[in-house]
Amino acid sequence: MGAPPDTDVLRIENVPVGTASPAGGMVTIWTINRPDKLNSLNAEVNAAIKAACAWAESDDDVRVIVFTGASPNEPPEGKRAKPNSFVAGADISEFEGMSSVQIRPIFDDNVWEHIWNLSKPTIAMVDGFALGGGSEIALSCDLRVATPRSKFGTPEINLGLIPGGGGTQRLCRLLGYGRAMEMVMSGDNIDGTEAHRIGLVNHLVEPDELRDKAMALAENLASKSPHTIRVAKAAVRAALEQPFSAGILAERDLFCALFDTADMEIGVQAFLNRDTAEWTGA
């Protein structure tokens, strides 16, 4: 339990969900807050997200985590406003002069795997740039909601690099070999409309509808049995991590085990009685 980490670079807003059961469930919205740097990832942001992941995993009241980026600040008079950004990538200034020996520990314990390994549902709420490490933040989430003006891309090739936060693997599994290869090798961006068309994004909405859509999705997930949601996430992940025949067996084992849970009995009885299930989370 305890309190979420309190940092300048990661704002955390906890939104109670009245339909959640057990009572007290909430959606937690994490805003990466470096708008003058287009919310790029640096060591401080990475540490804050990893600490927040540990808190969210340990707090039973956290049902869904939503990631987003801070809106641009008002520009000084006479200056042009910065563009909207989810996360515009890693702070490249931190890479300068680094060797493989120096970079390896950072990527061995990286922020993307901390997000990926959360047992609770995660949603990326994207408006603007989601590039490089920012694209990989979105890919590490379970679901993505974006706007037409969003830009997704893996431009690392232009720096003499490749994606290092799981981008090559998750893109290939999400989009297929050909599309993943084109994005990684070309370094070109695609907009939110194209990302939605090819299945990179689950929902596409206008900027003024983005939060409402993401929150409606999050609150729907938060109203389910938290135990069954974790099991469902594990079952779907088995499709990525195991051969088909092994995944089928993993699904079967997880399905059958749910018959020994309180929430399965509660759900069945609520359905038969045309009632609303009041989950126990067990």
N, C-alpha and C positions, 0 to 999 in steps of 0.2 A: 504494500500500500504506500503510504507516504505521499508527499507532494511532487508534482512534476517539476523537472528542472526549470529554473528561472534564468534565462539569458537574454541578452539584447538581440542575438542573432537568430533565435528561434522563439517566436511568440506562440504560446499555447492557450487555446480557448476551449473550455469544456462546456458542451451543450447538453443539458439533461434531455433524456428521451422519455416522455411520459408513457409511451406504449411498451417500454422495455420491462421485461421480467426475467430474473428477480428485479425488484425495484432498485432505483439508484443508477441504472445504466445510463451511459452518456456516450456521445460522439465527441472525440477530441480532435480539434483542428490545429494543425501545426503549420505555421507560416514562417518560411525561411525569409529572414528579414535583413537583407543587404541590398536594398533597392538601388542605391547608387552604383553598385557593382553588378546589377542585373541578377541579384540573388545567387551569385556564383558560390560554389562550395569552396570553403577553405578549412584549415585544421579546426578552427573554433566551431564552425557550423557542423562539421562532421562529428566532433566530440559531443555537441549538444544533441544531435539526432540520436546518436548511440545511447546516450544517457536517457533520452526520452523513450526510446524503444524498451530499455530495461524497465523503466517505470510502467509503461503501458502493459507490458507482458505480465507484470506482477500485480496489477490492480484489476480486480474482478469487475469493477464498475466501468472500465473502459471496454466498450463493445466494438467500436469502429474507429479507425484512425484516418483522417483526411489530410493530405499534404497539399500545400499551395505555396505560392510566392507572394511577397509583399508588392503592393501596387507602387508605381513610381511616385517619388516625392514631387511636390510642386517645384518647378525649375526656378532659378533666380530670374529676375526681370531681364528680358531680352535674350534668354537662353532657351534652347529647344528642350522640351520634356524628353526624358528617357523613355524607351519603348516598354511595353508590358513584358514581363518575364516571369515564368515559373521558376526555372533555374537555368541560367545560360551556360552551365558547364562548370568545370573546375576552375579555380583561380590559378591560371597558368603561371603567374609570377612565382608560385610556390614550387614549380617544377624546374625552374632555371638552375642549372649547375648540378642537378641531382644525378646520382649514379643508380644503377640497378640495385646495388646493395642498400642504398638509402631509401629508395622508393618501395622496396619489397615489403617491409613491415607495415607500411601504411595501407597497402592493398591486401595484405594477408588478413588484416582486421579492418575491413572496409565498411563504410556506411550502407552500401547497397545490400550486402548480405544480412546486416542487422535488420533492415526493413523486410527483405525477402523471408527471413526466418520468423517473423512475427506470426503467431498462431491465429491472430485476430484479423478480420478483413481490413484491407487498406485500399484507399481511393486516392488517385492523383487528380487534383482539380487544377487544370492547366489553362492558363490564359497568357499567351505570348511565347517567348523562347523556352523550349525544352531541348537543349542541345548538349551533346557529349554526356558528361556526368549527370546533367539534368534530365536528359532523355532516359538515362539509366535509372534515375530515381523513379520516374514514371513507370518504366518497365518493371521495376522491382515491386510495384504496387499490384494488387489483384485486379483493379478496375481503373479505367481512365475516362474522365469527362473533360472535354476541351471545347474551345471556341474556334470559329473559322480563322481568326487571326493568329492562332497558335502556330508555332514552327517546331517541327521535330527533326532531329538530325544527329548524325554521328560524324562530326567534322574532324575527328582526331587524325585522319589520314593526311590532312593538310599540315599537321605539326610533325609529321614523321612518326606518328603513333597509331595505335588501334584502340578501340574501346577496351577499357580495362576493368570496368565495373559490372561485367556480365552482359554487356550489350550484344556481343556477337552471338552468345548462346540464347538469350531471351528473344532477340529479334528473329532468329532462325526458327525457334519453336512457335512464336506467335504468328509470323508472316510467311514462313517457308524459306527455302534456301535461296531462290532467285532474288526475291525482294530484299532479303537481309543482305545478300552479297552486294547488291547495287548500292544500298544505303551506306554500307561500311566502306566500300572501295571508292565510291564517288565523293563521299563527304557532302553530298547535296542535301538540302532541307526539303521537307514536304510540309504543306500547310495542314491545318486542322481538318479541312474538308477531305483531302486526299487520305489523311491518316484514318479518318472514320471510314472511308470507302474501302480501304484495304484491311480493316480490322484491327489497326493499332489502337484505335480509340473506341470505347463502347458507346459513348453518347456525345453528340455534337449539338451545342446550344449557343445562343448569342451571349455576349459577355454579361449583360444584365440579368440573364437567367442562370448563370453558371453556378452560383452558390446554392440557389434554390434546388436545382437539379441534383447537385452532388449531395446536398443534405437530405433530400427526399430518398435518394438511393441509400445513404448511410442509415437513416432512421428506419427504413424498411429492414435492413440487415440487423439493426440493433434490436428489433422487435422479435427476432427469432431466438430459439434456445441457444445460449452462448456455447454450451457444450457441443450441440449438434453442428453449429456453424464451424467450430474448430475441426470436427471430424470431416465435414464436407470439404473443407479446404485441404485437409490432408489427403482425402481420397482423390480429388482432382489433381493435386500435385503428383500423386503416384503415376499419373499418365505421362508426366514429363520425365520422371526420374527412373522409371522401370520399363522393361519390355511389356508389350500388351498383355501377354498371358499372366505375367506376374502382377500387373496392375489390376486385372480382373479379380485375381485372388485377394489382393489387398482390399479392394472395394468390398468384396463379399465378407471378409473378416470384419471390416469396420461396420458394415450394415448389420451383420448378425449381432455384434457386440452391443449395438444400440438397443436391442431388445431387453437388455438387462439394466437399462437406465430409467430413472423416474420420468424424465422428460418424454420418452417415447410413449409411456403409458398415459401421461397427461395429454399429449398431442392427439393420440387415438381417441381418448374419451371426449376431448373437446370437439373433435370432428363429429363423432357419433351423436353428441348432444347439441350440435350446432352452437357451440359456445366458443369463447376466446380462451386460448390456452394460457395458463399462468405458469410459466416455466420456473423450474427450480435451479436450472443450470447444472444439473447432475443427471 
